[in-house]
Amino acid sequence: MTITISKGGQISLPAMLRRRWGTGAVVLDDRGDHVTIRPLPADPVSAAQGALRKPRRTAESDRARERREALIREQKRG
């Protein structure tokens, strides 16, 4: 798809893309030799929610950690 840049430096995204992305705003990433256009979520905070969440601890992971720690303690005792 080819998009023309106006004299004022503006581009128009086709309605098909705007509808598919469901957004009225985009992020332009300058990659040096090309530009990447990505849709910006309507609510960036909600879109990022949970992205940094740590995996849940399970009983099995707790037992495995305790076994590793016990092994380390035993090795230190010699």
Secondary structure by P-SEA (a helix, b strand, c coil): cbbbbcccccccccaaaaaaacccbbbbbbcccbbbbbbbccccccccccccccccccaaaaaaaaaaaaaaaaaaac
